């Protein structure tokens, strides 16, 4: 089918990028048929998903190893589908471990098929020599950060900076925020802290108990606190297990009660209405920055994964806010420093020291300007970049 495009996303953030990209590709050609792997947002745009995207949402060496055989089977199923099709191109979104494994095999059997990867691999952060290998099976990369095209081109990979979708998010004025806080029953004197322990099962298991212990300490130092945790619907029971054994009263906003679109909108409203946030490192830190919400960032994996990552990591910070601004604006607690006492102390400092929160907000304004790009939306620029690579055949 000459109007068929294969598109693969392995995580929730990739699902949103993929859905927006699909929408804009359909503006170029409404007859495009999408197949591959994606979540509810991509499926709402017409994707026929070969298997559930959640099966790919794994992180850390020990988390992946038990399901390695299953992942290989999923990869091989997807590869067979792609090479037996007459697709115009293969678009992979983030999730480099899985996506690059698929792309490498696809390129071997269909060398003329254009393979485009959305979200540049973090060669600037770790394992930079991967660039030479990636150049053998990826034809073009759509980068979210302005410094990435130069790095990719050093390895001979075509790359366009298309901007980051965070830069086009519209925030709310004081009146709207007051309405949101009233709807959430947040008192005028209450401080709202939003908890974001990640969307993967492994992240929740490792980080949520640490977060809750940190809040126990925080509660002894700060009064009038309110805690809310928005969670993907399929993680509800896991989250509730930890909350039941905690001394902290945390309200859960579950995706099960909303459509995917409604939940994403409500979640960003919550970010904007929050006074502070405690978050796992990842894309969500950019969303918090766009919402102008001061934060403390944490992350940890099992001991074995931690040792290997430390050996391969080329940068000191992993928070995207700090990486892009090239300074430590946001407090980070990673690996062996991801401890309740240290995190609790950082939250107390952030809440009590107005200068700390003000500096973060000033930095967030700078960050959003860096991630922006004049003209059309990120996904529109991404779609046109793909069209250019395919020589206007869309």
PyMOL commands that set and color helices and strands:
alter all, ss='L'
color gray80, all
select helices_A, chain A and resi 12-28+40-44+53-56+61-65+68-83+96-109+130-134+148-154+165-168+174-183+201-221+233-244+255-257+260-273+284-290+303-312+320-325+335-337+340-352+354-371+378-389
alter helices_A, ss='H'
color red, helices_A
select strands_A, chain A and resi 4-9+33-37+48-49+89-93+114-118+140-143+158-161+191-196+225-231+250-254+276-280+294-299+331-334
alter strands_A, ss='S'
color yellow, strands_A
deselect
rebuild
show_as cartoon
